[in-house]
Structures are given as structure tokens and as C-alpha cells.
Amino acid sequence: MKKEIIMAQNAPAAVGPYVHAVKAGDLIFTSGQLGLNPENGTLLEGVEAQTEQAIKNLECVLKASGYSLSDVVKTTVFLADINDFGKVNEIYAKYFTGETPARSCVQVAALPKNGLVEIECVAVK
């Protein structure tokens, strides 16, 4: 199976040596998206704003791949504080509706740039 590297022009630049996504057959595997402003690379304030922006960044990466949020079959949400679970769910539910994807949500010791939330996904056509 051939793989295709995806770099989305409207998403924030990668924070390290990795790509936005990899397409393998009908699957897209995205890198984790933080709540970074794509114009200047700064982290937004608060978990709600970061969650909203992380999902918008994920949307940009998917769009550059020819996919959308409705094609997502699995997400992984990384939280700096599991107590933000409810706040993140409220924002997440605005974007993932109907047949929602499978999801894992875990608290981590730290996220890049001291982010509060990071989201990655797998999508399929």
C-alpha cells in the first residue's frame, strides 16, 4: 500500500519533525492537533478555545486530504487535566454529531507548548 504525505497550508505548522497526516489507501492518520492559531502559531487561552481550535485545525488537515469530520472513525483526545473532560465534550459534540466516531480520552503529564488539549484522528472514505 502506497502512502501519501499530507501537509495542510491552512493548519498550524508542525511543532516537530512530522507531517500533518499520512494517507494510506482509503485511510487518513492525522498528527495530533493543538489549539494553535494557524496564523501566528500561538496557543489560544483556555481549554474551550483550545479544543475548538484543535478541531478546526483537524478539519483543515482533513480537508487538505479530501476528507471531512464526517469521515472520522476514531479520535484520541489528550488532556492536560482530566477535570476538563466535560468542557471538552461540550465543544467536541458541536463538531461530531450523528454517528460519532469511536474515541479514547486520556490525561497526559504534559502536552507540547503547554497545551491543554490535543486531538488526533483516523478517517476513512
DSSP file (Angstrom, degrees, kcal/mol; ACC not computed):
  #  RESIDUE AA STRUCTURE BP1 BP2  ACC     N-H-->O    O-->H-N    N-H-->O    O-->H-N    TCO  KAPPA ALPHA  PHI   PSI    X-CA   Y-CA   Z-CA
    1    1 A M              0   0    0      0, 0.0     2,-0.2     0, 0.0     0, 0.0   0.000 360.0 360.0 360.0 127.7    0.0    0.0    0.0
    2    2 A K        -     0   0    0      1,-0.0    23,-0.9     2,-0.0     2,-0.4  -0.553 360.0-144.9 -79.7 142.5    1.4    3.3   -1.0
    3    3 A K  E     -A   24   0A   0     -2,-0.2     2,-0.4    21,-0.2    21,-0.2  -0.865   6.5-156.8-111.1 148.1    1.5    6.2    1.5
    4    4 A E  E     -A   23   0A   0     19,-2.7    19,-3.1    -2,-0.4     2,-0.4  -0.982  14.1-134.8-123.7 130.4    1.0    9.9    0.7
    5    5 A I  E     -A   22   0A   0     -2,-0.4     2,-0.5    17,-0.2    17,-0.2  -0.689  19.3-157.1 -85.0 133.6    2.2   12.7    3.0
    6    6 A I  E     +A   21   0A   0     15,-2.8    15,-1.7    -2,-0.4    14,-0.9  -0.958  15.0 177.7-116.6 124.5   -0.3   15.5    3.7
    7    7 A M        -     0   0    0     -2,-0.5     2,-0.5    13,-0.2     6,-0.1  -0.984  20.5-147.6-122.3 118.0    0.8   19.0    4.7
    8    8 A A    >   -     0   0    0     -2,-0.5     3,-0.9     4,-0.1    53,-0.1  -0.736   4.3-154.2 -90.5 126.1   -2.2   21.4    5.1
    9    9 A Q  T 3  S+     0   0    0     -2,-0.5    -1,-0.1     1,-0.2     4,-0.1   0.794  93.8  49.6 -68.6 -28.8   -1.5   25.0    4.2
   10   10 A N  T 3  S+     0   0    0     50,-0.2    -1,-0.2     2,-0.1    50,-0.1   0.401  96.7  83.5 -94.9   3.1   -4.2   26.4    6.5
   11   11 A A  S <  S-     0   0    0     -3,-0.9     3,-0.1    49,-0.1    26,-0.1  -0.695  93.9 -87.4 -99.9 157.6   -3.2   24.4    9.6
   12   12 A P        -     0   0    0      0, 0.0    -4,-0.1     0, 0.0    -1,-0.1  -0.266  53.6 -94.0 -59.9 150.1   -0.5   25.5   12.0
   13   13 A A        -     0   0    0     25,-0.2     6,-0.1     1,-0.1    -4,-0.0  -0.299  51.5 -90.2 -61.1 148.8    3.0   24.4   11.2
   14   14 A A        -     0   0    0      4,-0.2    -1,-0.1     1,-0.1     6,-0.1  -0.335  26.6-141.1 -60.4 142.9    4.1   21.1   12.8
   15   15 A V  S    S+     0   0    0     -3,-0.1    -1,-0.1     2,-0.0    98,-0.1   0.599  81.3  11.1 -82.9 -12.7    5.8   21.7   16.2
   16   16 A G  S    S-     0   0    0      2,-0.1     2,-2.0     3,-0.0    -2,-0.1  -0.718 109.6 -52.1-146.3-166.1    8.4   19.0   15.5
   17   17 A P  S    S+     0   0    0      0, 0.0     2,-0.3     0, 0.0    -2,-0.0  -0.475  96.7  92.8 -82.1  72.5    9.7   16.7   12.7
   18   18 A Y        -     0   0    0     -2,-2.0     2,-0.2    13,-0.0    -4,-0.2  -0.946  67.8-112.7-152.8 171.2    6.4   15.3   11.5
   19   19 A V        -     0   0    0     -2,-0.3   -12,-0.2     1,-0.1     3,-0.1  -0.598  27.7-114.1-105.8 167.0    3.7   15.8    8.9
   20   20 A H  S    S-     0   0    0    -14,-0.9    11,-3.0     1,-0.2     2,-0.3   0.883  89.6 -17.0 -67.8 -38.9    0.1   16.8    9.3
   21   21 A A  E     -AB   6  30A   0    -15,-1.7   -15,-2.8     9,-0.3     2,-0.4  -0.990  51.9-138.1-161.7 161.9   -1.2   13.5    8.1
   22   22 A V  E     -AB   5  29A   0      7,-2.1     7,-2.5    -2,-0.3     2,-0.5  -0.999  15.7-151.6-129.1 129.2   -0.5   10.3    6.2
   23   23 A K  E     +AB   4  28A   0    -19,-3.1   -19,-2.7    -2,-0.4     2,-0.4  -0.881  15.8 177.0-100.4 127.9   -2.9    8.8    3.7
   24   24 A A  E >   -AB   3  27A   0      3,-2.5     3,-2.0    -2,-0.5     2,-0.3  -0.922  64.4 -50.9-131.7 105.5   -2.6    5.0    3.2
   25   25 A G  T 3  S-     0   0    0    -23,-0.9   -21,-0.0    -2,-0.4    99,-0.0  -0.527 123.3 -19.4  65.1-126.1   -5.2    3.6    0.9
   26   26 A D  T 3  S+     0   0    0     -2,-0.3    99,-1.2    -3,-0.1     2,-0.3   0.403 121.3  94.4 -92.0   1.5   -8.6    4.9    2.0
   27   27 A L  E <   -BC  24 124A   0     -3,-2.0    -3,-2.5    97,-0.2     2,-0.4  -0.722  54.6-161.9 -99.7 144.9   -7.3    5.8    5.5
   28   28 A I  E     -BC  23 123A   0     95,-2.5    95,-2.2    -2,-0.3     2,-0.5  -0.994   2.4-166.6-120.5 130.0   -6.0    9.1    6.8
   29   29 A F  E     -BC  22 122A   0     -7,-2.5    -7,-2.1    -2,-0.4     2,-0.2  -0.970  15.0-158.7-113.9 115.9   -4.0    9.1   10.0
   30   30 A T  E     -B   21   0A   0     91,-2.7    -9,-0.3    -2,-0.5     2,-0.2  -0.614  15.8-120.0 -95.0 155.0   -3.5   12.7   11.4
   31   31 A S        -     0   0    0    -11,-3.0    90,-0.2    -2,-0.2     2,-0.1  -0.477  51.2 -80.5 -76.0 160.6   -1.0   14.0   13.7
   32   32 A G        -     0   0    0     -2,-0.2     2,-0.5    88,-0.1    88,-0.3  -0.407  45.5-144.7 -64.8 139.1   -2.3   15.5   17.0
   33   33 A Q  E     -D  119   0A   0     86,-2.9    86,-1.9    -2,-0.1     2,-0.1  -0.930  10.3-159.7-111.5 127.2   -3.6   19.0   16.6
   34   34 A L  E     -D  118   0A   0     -2,-0.5     2,-1.2    84,-0.2    23,-0.2  -0.389  39.8 -93.6 -89.6 174.3   -3.2   21.5   19.4
   35   35 A G  S    S+     0   0    0     82,-0.5     9,-2.3    -2,-0.1     2,-0.3  -0.320  72.0 150.1 -84.9  52.1   -5.3   24.7   19.9
   36   36 A L  B     -G   43   0B   0     -2,-1.2     7,-0.2     7,-0.2     6,-0.1  -0.694  54.0-118.2 -90.7 136.9   -2.8   26.8   17.9
   37   37 A N     >  -     0   0    0      5,-3.3     4,-2.7    -2,-0.3     3,-0.4  -0.614  22.0-146.6 -67.1 121.2   -3.7   29.8   15.9
   38   38 A P  T  4 S+     0   0    0      0, 0.0   -25,-0.2     0, 0.0    -1,-0.2   0.729  92.3  58.3 -67.6 -20.2   -2.7   28.8   12.4
   39   39 A E  T  4 S+     0   0    0      1,-0.1   -28,-0.0     3,-0.1    -2,-0.0   0.866 128.4   6.3 -77.7 -36.6   -1.8   32.4   11.5
   40   40 A N  T  4 S-     0   0    0     -3,-0.4    -1,-0.1     2,-0.2     3,-0.1   0.430  91.9-120.0-130.2  -0.4    0.8   33.0   14.2
   41   41 A G     <  +     0   0    0     -4,-2.7     2,-0.2     1,-0.2    -5,-0.0   0.597  62.8 141.7  74.0  10.8    1.3   29.7   15.9
   42   42 A T        -     0   0    0     -5,-0.3    -5,-3.3    -6,-0.1     2,-0.4  -0.597  54.7-114.5 -88.0 150.3    0.3   30.9   19.4
   43   43 A L  B     -G   36   0B   0     -7,-0.2    -7,-0.2    -2,-0.2     7,-0.1  -0.653  31.1-123.3 -81.1 131.8   -1.7   28.8   21.7
   44   44 A L        -     0   0    0     -9,-2.3     2,-0.4    -2,-0.4     6,-0.1  -0.305  31.0 -99.8 -71.0 161.3   -5.2   30.1   22.5
   45   45 A E  S    S+     0   0    0      4,-0.1     4,-0.4     5,-0.0    -1,-0.1  -0.687  81.3  12.5 -86.4 130.8   -6.3   30.8   26.1
   46   46 A G  S  > S-     0   0    0     -2,-0.4     4,-2.2     3,-0.1     5,-0.2   0.286  82.4 -92.1  88.5 149.7   -8.4   28.2   27.9
   47   47 A V  H  > S+     0   0    0      1,-0.2     4,-2.4     2,-0.2     5,-0.2   0.839 121.3  54.4 -67.5 -34.3   -9.4   24.7   27.3
   48   48 A E  H  > S+     0   0    0      2,-0.2     4,-2.4     1,-0.2    -1,-0.2   0.952 112.0  43.1 -65.3 -47.8  -12.6   25.6   25.5
   49   49 A A  H  > S+     0   0    0     -4,-0.4     4,-2.3     1,-0.2    -2,-0.2   0.891 115.4  49.8 -64.7 -39.5  -10.9   27.8   23.0
   50   50 A Q  H  X S+     0   0    0     -4,-2.2     4,-2.7     2,-0.2    -1,-0.2   0.889 110.7  49.6 -67.4 -38.3   -8.0   25.3   22.5
   51   51 A T  H  X S+     0   0    0     -4,-2.4     4,-2.2     2,-0.2     5,-0.2   0.944 111.6  48.5 -64.3 -47.5  -10.5   22.5   21.9
   52   52 A E  H  X S+     0   0    0     -4,-2.4     4,-2.1     1,-0.2    -2,-0.2   0.928 115.5  44.2 -57.5 -46.9  -12.4   24.5   19.3
   53   53 A Q  H  X S+     0   0    0     -4,-2.3     4,-2.8     2,-0.2    -1,-0.2   0.881 109.5  55.7 -69.8 -37.6   -9.2   25.5   17.5
   54   54 A A  H  X S+     0   0    0     -4,-2.7     4,-2.3     1,-0.2    -1,-0.2   0.913 110.3  46.1 -60.0 -41.8   -7.8   22.0   17.7
   55   55 A I  H  X S+     0   0    0     -4,-2.2     4,-2.5     2,-0.2    -2,-0.2   0.901 111.9  50.9 -68.8 -40.0  -10.9   20.6   16.0
   56   56 A K  H  X S+     0   0    0     -4,-2.1     4,-2.0     2,-0.2    -2,-0.2   0.901 111.0  49.1 -62.4 -39.8  -10.8   23.4   13.4
   57   57 A N  H  X S+     0   0    0     -4,-2.8     4,-2.1     2,-0.2    -2,-0.2   0.906 110.2  50.7 -64.9 -41.3   -7.1   22.6   12.7
   58   58 A L  H  X S+     0   0    0     -4,-2.3     4,-2.6     1,-0.2    -2,-0.2   0.904 108.0  53.7 -60.0 -42.1   -8.0   18.9   12.4
   59   59 A E  H  X S+     0   0    0     -4,-2.5     4,-2.7     1,-0.2    -2,-0.2   0.892 107.2  51.0 -59.6 -41.7  -10.7   19.9    9.9
   60   60 A C  H  X S+     0   0    0     -4,-2.0     4,-2.2     2,-0.2    -1,-0.2   0.905 110.6  48.4 -63.2 -42.7   -8.1   21.8    7.8
   61   61 A V  H  X S+     0   0    0     -4,-2.1     4,-0.9     2,-0.2    -2,-0.2   0.927 113.4  47.0 -64.3 -45.2   -5.8   18.8    7.7
   62   62 A L  H ><>S+     0   0    0     -4,-2.6     5,-3.1     1,-0.2     3,-0.8   0.918 110.7  52.2 -62.6 -43.3   -8.7   16.5    6.7
   63   63 A K  H ><5S+     0   0    0     -4,-2.7     3,-1.5     1,-0.3    -1,-0.2   0.899 105.4  54.7 -60.9 -41.7   -9.9   18.9    4.1
   64   64 A A  H 3<5S+     0   0    0     -4,-2.2    -1,-0.3     1,-0.3    -2,-0.2   0.738 109.7  49.3 -63.4 -21.2   -6.4   19.1    2.6
   65   65 A S  T <<5S-     0   0    0     -4,-0.9    -1,-0.3    -3,-0.8    -2,-0.2   0.466 123.1-105.9 -93.9  -4.8   -6.6   15.3    2.3
   66   66 A G  T < 5S+     0   0    0     -3,-1.5    -3,-0.2    -4,-0.4     2,-0.2   0.669  87.0 108.3  85.4  18.6  -10.0   15.4    0.7
   67   67 A Y      < -     0   0    0     -5,-3.1    -1,-0.3    -6,-0.2     2,-0.3  -0.657  50.4-154.9-119.2 174.0  -11.8   14.2    3.8
   68   68 A S    >   -     0   0    0     -2,-0.2     3,-1.9    -3,-0.1     4,-0.3  -0.880  40.2 -91.6-141.6 174.4  -14.1   15.8    6.4
   69   69 A L  G >  S+     0   0    0     -2,-0.3     3,-1.4     1,-0.3    26,-0.0   0.807 121.4  65.1 -59.6 -29.0  -15.0   15.4   10.1
   70   70 A S  G 3  S+     0   0    0      1,-0.3    -1,-0.3    26,-0.0    29,-0.1   0.662  96.6  57.5 -70.0 -13.6  -17.9   13.1    8.9
   71   71 A D  G <  S+     0   0    0     -3,-1.9    53,-2.4    52,-0.0    -1,-0.3   0.508  80.4 114.5 -90.0  -6.2  -15.3   10.6    7.6
   72   72 A V  E <   +E  123   0A   0     -3,-1.4    51,-0.3    -4,-0.3     3,-0.1  -0.476  34.1 172.0 -71.9 129.8  -13.6   10.3   11.0
   73   73 A V  E     +     0   0A   0     49,-2.7    29,-2.1     1,-0.3     2,-0.3   0.580  66.9  21.9-110.1 -16.8  -13.9    6.8   12.6
   74   74 A K  E     -Ef 122 102A   0     48,-1.6    48,-2.4    27,-0.2     2,-0.3  -0.969  59.3-176.3-154.5 133.9  -11.6    7.2   15.6
   75   75 A T  E     -Ef 121 103A   0     27,-2.2    29,-1.9    -2,-0.3     2,-0.4  -0.935  11.7-155.7-124.9 154.9  -10.3   10.1   17.7
   76   76 A T  E     -Ef 120 104A   0     44,-2.2    44,-2.2    -2,-0.3     2,-0.5  -0.995  11.5-162.5-126.8 125.9   -7.9   10.2   20.5
   77   77 A V  E     -Ef 119 105A   0     27,-2.8    29,-2.5    -2,-0.4     2,-0.5  -0.932   0.9-161.7-111.3 125.6   -8.1   13.2   22.9
   78   78 A F  E     -Ef 118 106A   0     40,-3.2    40,-1.9    -2,-0.5     2,-0.4  -0.932   9.9-168.1-108.1 125.8   -5.2   14.0   25.1
   79   79 A L  E     -Ef 117 107A   0     27,-3.1    29,-2.8    -2,-0.5    38,-0.2  -0.917  26.4-152.2-116.3 139.2   -5.9   16.3   28.1
   80   80 A A  S    S+     0   0    0     36,-2.2     2,-0.4    -2,-0.4    -1,-0.1   0.780  98.8  26.1 -72.1 -27.2   -3.5   18.0   30.4
   81   81 A D    >   -     0   0    0     35,-0.5     3,-2.5    25,-0.1    -1,-0.3  -0.934  67.8-154.5-141.0 113.6   -6.2   17.8   33.1
   82   82 A I  G >  S+     0   0    0     -2,-0.4     3,-1.9     1,-0.3     4,-0.2   0.702  92.2  75.6 -61.4 -19.2   -8.9   15.1   33.0
   83   83 A N  G 3  S+     0   0    0      1,-0.3     3,-0.4     2,-0.1    -1,-0.3   0.644  85.5  64.4 -66.8 -13.0  -11.2   17.5   35.0
   84   84 A D  G <> S+     0   0    0     -3,-2.5     4,-2.6     1,-0.2    -1,-0.3   0.387  71.3 105.1 -86.4   2.9  -11.6   19.4   31.7
   85   85 A F  H <> S+     0   0    0     -3,-1.9     4,-2.4     1,-0.2    -1,-0.2   0.890  78.7  47.2 -50.8 -49.0  -13.4   16.3   30.2
   86   86 A G  H  > S+     0   0    0     -3,-0.4     4,-1.9     2,-0.2    -1,-0.2   0.904 112.3  48.6 -63.4 -43.5  -16.9   17.9   30.5
   87   87 A K  H  > S+     0   0    0     -4,-0.3     4,-1.5     1,-0.2    -1,-0.2   0.913 113.0  48.0 -63.2 -43.1  -15.8   21.2   28.9
   88   88 A V  H  X S+     0   0    0     -4,-2.6     4,-3.0     1,-0.2    -2,-0.2   0.904 108.3  55.3 -65.1 -41.3  -14.0   19.4   26.0
   89   89 A N  H  X S+     0   0    0     -4,-2.4     4,-2.6    -5,-0.3    -1,-0.2   0.884 103.2  55.9 -58.9 -39.9  -17.1   17.1   25.5
   90   90 A E  H  X S+     0   0    0     -4,-1.9     4,-0.5     2,-0.2    -1,-0.2   0.925 114.5  38.0 -59.9 -45.5  -19.3   20.2   25.0
   91   91 A I  H >X S+     0   0    0     -4,-1.5     3,-1.3     2,-0.2     4,-0.7   0.936 115.1  53.9 -70.1 -47.0  -17.2   21.6   22.2
   92   92 A Y  H >X S+     0   0    0     -4,-3.0     4,-2.4     1,-0.3     3,-1.2   0.878 102.9  58.0 -54.9 -42.4  -16.5   18.1   20.7
   93   93 A A  H 3< S+     0   0    0     -4,-2.6    -1,-0.3     1,-0.3    -2,-0.2   0.708  97.6  61.4 -66.2 -21.0  -20.2   17.4   20.5
   94   94 A K  H << S+     0   0    0     -3,-1.3    -1,-0.3    -4,-0.5    -2,-0.2   0.783 115.0  32.7 -73.0 -26.5  -20.7   20.5   18.3
   95   95 A Y  H << S+     0   0    0     -3,-1.2     2,-0.8    -4,-0.7    -2,-0.2   0.763 115.7  54.6-102.0 -32.1  -18.4   19.1   15.6
   96   96 A F  S  < S+     0   0    0     -4,-2.4     2,-0.2     2,-0.0    -1,-0.2  -0.886  74.0 152.9-109.2 103.5  -19.0   15.3   15.9
   97   97 A T        +     0   0    0     -2,-0.8     2,-0.2     2,-0.1    -3,-0.1  -0.712  44.3  14.4-124.4 172.2  -22.7   14.7   15.5
   98   98 A G  S    S+     0   0    0     -2,-0.2     2,-1.5     1,-0.1    -2,-0.0  -0.456 129.2  17.2  66.8-126.6  -24.9   11.8   14.4
   99   99 A E  S    S-     0   0    0     -2,-0.2    -2,-0.1   -29,-0.1    -1,-0.1  -0.652  91.4-158.3 -78.9  93.3  -22.9    8.7   14.1
  100  100 A T        -     0   0    0     -2,-1.5     3,-0.1    -4,-0.1    -2,-0.1  -0.344  15.9-105.4 -75.5 154.4  -20.0    9.8   16.2
  101  101 A P        -     0   0    0      0, 0.0   -27,-0.2     0, 0.0   -28,-0.1  -0.301  37.8 -93.7 -73.4 161.2  -16.5    8.2   15.9
  102  102 A A  E     -f   74   0A   0    -29,-2.1   -27,-2.2    -2,-0.0     2,-0.4  -0.414  53.6-165.2 -63.5 152.2  -15.0    5.9   18.5
  103  103 A R  E     -f   75   0A   0    -29,-0.2     2,-0.4    -3,-0.1   -27,-0.2  -0.999  26.0-163.1-150.2 143.3  -12.9    7.8   20.9
  104  104 A S  E     -f   76   0A   0    -29,-1.9   -27,-2.8    -2,-0.4     2,-0.4  -0.949  12.9-169.5-116.1 145.6  -10.3    7.5   23.6
  105  105 A C  E     +f   77   0A   0     -2,-0.4     2,-0.3   -29,-0.2   -27,-0.2  -0.971  12.4 169.8-138.8 121.5   -9.6   10.3   26.1
  106  106 A V  E     -f   78   0A   0    -29,-2.5   -27,-3.1    -2,-0.4     2,-0.4  -0.944  32.7-124.1-133.2 151.1   -6.7   10.3   28.4
  107  107 A Q  E     -f   79   0A   0     -2,-0.3     2,-0.3   -29,-0.2   -27,-0.2  -0.788  31.9-164.6 -89.5 137.4   -4.9   12.6   30.7
  108  108 A V        -     0   0    0    -29,-2.8     3,-0.1    -2,-0.4   -26,-0.1  -0.808  30.7-116.6-119.5 162.5   -1.2   13.1   30.0
  109  109 A A  S    S-     0   0    0     -2,-0.3     2,-0.3     1,-0.2    -1,-0.1   0.867  91.7 -18.4 -66.4 -36.5    1.6   14.5   32.0
  110  110 A A        -     0   0    0    -31,-0.0    -1,-0.2    -3,-0.0     6,-0.1  -0.975  57.0-142.0-166.2 156.1    2.2   17.4   29.6
  111  111 A L    >   -     0   0    0      4,-0.4     3,-1.7    -2,-0.3     4,-0.2  -0.869  44.2 -80.2-120.1 156.9    1.5   18.5   26.0
  112  112 A P  G >  S+     0   0    0      0, 0.0     3,-1.9     0, 0.0    -1,-0.1  -0.214 116.5  11.2 -54.4 146.1    3.7   20.4   23.6
  113  113 A K  G 3  S-     0   0    0      1,-0.3   -70,-0.1   -98,-0.1    -3,-0.0   0.671 128.5 -74.7  58.8  19.7    3.8   24.2   24.2
  114  114 A N  G <  S+     0   0    0     -3,-1.7    -1,-0.3     1,-0.1   -34,-0.0   0.821  80.7 176.5  61.6  32.9    2.0   23.6   27.5
  115  115 A G    <   -     0   0    0     -3,-1.9    -4,-0.4    -4,-0.2    -1,-0.1  -0.205  32.4-145.8 -63.2 159.3   -1.3   22.9   25.6
  116  116 A L  S    S+     0   0    0      1,-0.3   -36,-2.2   -70,-0.1   -35,-0.5   0.653  79.8  18.0 -99.2 -22.1   -4.4   21.9   27.4
  117  117 A V  E     - E   0  79A   0    -38,-0.2   -82,-0.5   -37,-0.1     2,-0.3  -0.995  56.1-175.5-151.4 145.0   -5.8   19.6   24.8
  118  118 A E  E     -DE  34  78A   0    -40,-1.9   -40,-3.2    -2,-0.3     2,-0.4  -0.992  10.2-165.5-140.5 138.7   -4.6   17.7   21.7
  119  119 A I  E     +DE  33  77A   0    -86,-1.9   -86,-2.9    -2,-0.3     2,-0.3  -0.989   8.5 175.7-131.6 133.2   -6.7   15.7   19.3
  120  120 A E  E     - E   0  76A   0    -44,-2.2   -44,-2.2    -2,-0.4     2,-0.3  -0.873  11.0-172.2-125.9 163.9   -5.7   13.2   16.6
  121  121 A C  E     - E   0  75A   0     -2,-0.3   -91,-2.7   -46,-0.2     2,-0.4  -0.965  25.2-137.5-151.4 167.6   -7.9   11.0   14.3
  122  122 A V  E     -CE  29  74A   0    -48,-2.4   -49,-2.7    -2,-0.3   -48,-1.6  -0.995  28.2-173.9-123.3 132.9   -8.2    8.3   11.8
  123  123 A A  E     -CE  28  72A   0    -95,-2.2   -95,-2.5    -2,-0.4     2,-0.3  -0.922   5.5-167.9-128.2 154.5  -10.6    8.8    8.9
  124  124 A V  E      C   27   0A   0    -53,-2.4   -97,-0.2    -2,-0.3   -99,-0.0  -0.995 360.0 360.0-142.2 145.4  -11.8    6.6    6.1
  125  125 A K              0   0    0    -99,-1.2   -98,-0.1    -2,-0.3    -1,-0.1   0.377 360.0 360.0 -98.5 360.0  -13.7    7.1    2.8
